[in-house]
């Protein structure tokens, strides 16, 4: 074939390929980005949970931009950032996953973060088949802490079991002289579903261990009417209330508790009921409210200051409003992005400085080790706890700090409070074994 013939052949091949992908009046030939690592973000800027989650996406994107702009990528590998709207709907989330799993413009996807408990559950078997790990910061199936049964599912940092254990351990630090845990009546107000009920097994073990009374108070989605629940709590003369809530039901709970006279500083939110969007709508009723966190709000952290200087102040930020910067959920997005980047760095140590596959990133995740020295290098001392993952441990942290709302900002009022990992691991391993038996899985041998 002549050189002209070769060019025409290439033209028709490219044209047909483009037409197979899209029909558009303005056809744009995609650039080859095979030397970049695809970082898909499954977001929900639409729907019922959009407002509280908006800062999270900004934190993730701003850190990825920081890595590209300031650090020149991860060991020279630039990050190709793509966002896909799910509206917190499982079907749309699965569509996003299917769209990205084989990469974009030659840029391979190595790690997915579903950013949704229902979507994480829907992808359990799919990600094993595709050998792509999914990363779930402070949410997901707690049994997946056991990586021997769940090799591609990572409920990183603080699973729900250790979250509720940290809440109980905080209460122990607040006991009055002569008071014991067995003297207390503790209630848990929870979203009536798998998310809310998921902490019952370890909580009941803690009840047996410490001797406190436990009252379970369900709230149906969306939780906008809670008078009956708080009247029940008042009649029972409850001392402390734990929250396992989400979205609009949290500020409704805070306001309704205040109307019944329950002291706000005896309410303890879980990891997903401790953001600005959970307290600001509660107004004055929210003053004194406490919650656990693994990513304190504020700018007292070198990395957050550096992102402001190089990304926010230079107009490269994804922030939709300055009020979202350095909030709890913004900082959570930064922490999430940092840990996924750390997994890629670890993987590159073994597989080379190039875009990684899902299998290679899975290896990297299981070898994350962030100690105090690494926290200093990252500029994250105080923003994140030390964390070390392995084949058998896909959580790696297990501690939380306490926040308290002063009416304008969150104050960090404790050091890291560890959950009772020995106790919670009993539940994790029992549930993992039951899942393995049900699915016919032979657990990996973790050395």
C-alpha positions, 0 to 999 in steps of 0.5 A: 500500500502507498503512503497515501493509502496508509494515511487514508486507512488510518483516517477511516480507522480513526473515524470509525473508532470515534463514531463507535464511541460518540456521535457529535457535531464536533468530533475531538480526537482523544489524546493518548494518556497511557503514561498517566494514572486514571483516578476516577471519582464517583461523586454525587453532586445531585440528589439528597446527599449532595450538599454535605458531600460537595467539599469531599470531592473538592478535597480529593480533586485539589489534592490530586491537582496538588500532586500534579502541579507541585510534585510533578505526579507520583514518581513522575506519573501524572494523575488523570482525574475523571468524575462521574455523577452517581446521584448516590444511586447504585445503578448509576454508580455501577454504570460509572464503574463499568465506564472507567474500569478499562481505563480512559484514553489509555490511562488505566484505572487501578483503584475505585472509591465507590463513596457509597455503602450500597455501591460498595456492596454492589461491587463486591464480586465485580471488583474481585472478578475484574481485579480492581480494589475498591477503597472505602474510607470509614465505611463499607462492610466491616467484615472486609477488614479481614483481607484473607476473605475480601482481597479487593475490598478495603474499609480503610482507617476506621470501620464502623465497629471500631467507630462505635467502640471509640464512642463508648471509650470516650464515654468512659473518659467522661465518667464522674468520680464514683460512676461506672459504665454499669450505672449508665443508660446508653441509647443509639439513634440509627438509620433503620437499615443495614447501615444503622443496624450494622454496629449492633453485634459489637455494641452488644458485646460492649454492653455485655463487657461493661454492663450498661443498659442499651436502648436501640431507637430506629429512625426511618429514612429520611428521618425528618420527624423524630418526636416519638423517638426523643420522647422515648429517650426522655422517658427512659432517662438515657444518659448518653446517645450515640448517633448512627445517622446520615444526611438531614436526619442528623440536624433534625435529631439534634434539634429534636433532642434540644426540644426535649431537654436532652443535653447536647454535649451528651450526643455523640455523632458517628463518623458520618454525622460529624460535618458542618452540614450536620450542625449548621442547620441545627442552629443554636441547638448544635452548640456543644454537639460532639462527634468522632472523626479521623480527619479534624477540620481546620488549617493547622496542618502543613498539607492543607496550608500548602494546598491553599497556597498552590491550588486554592489561591491560584484559582485551580481548586474545585471548591464551589465556595470558600466556606467549604475549604478545610471543613471536616468533609474537605479534609476527609477528601484530602485524606482519602486522596492521600491514601490512594496516592500512597497505595500507588507509591507503594505499588510503584516500589515493586512494579516500577514508576508507571501507571499501575493495574488493579492487581498492582494497586491492590498489592500497594494498598496491602503494603501502605505503612504511614508512620509518624515520620511519613506523616511529617513528610506528608504534612499531615501530623494531627490530620491523620493517624498512623496506619498500616495495612496488610493482607489480613488487615484492610482497616489499618487504623482503628482510632478516632478523635473527638470533635465538638461544635462551638457554634462557628467551628469544630474544636478537636477535644481529644487525642486519638481514641482507639477502638477495642480492636481485639473485641471487634475483630471477633465479630469481623472474623466470624462474619468473614468466615460466614461469608466465605462459607456462603460463597464457597471462598477459600481464604488466602493465607496471610503470612 
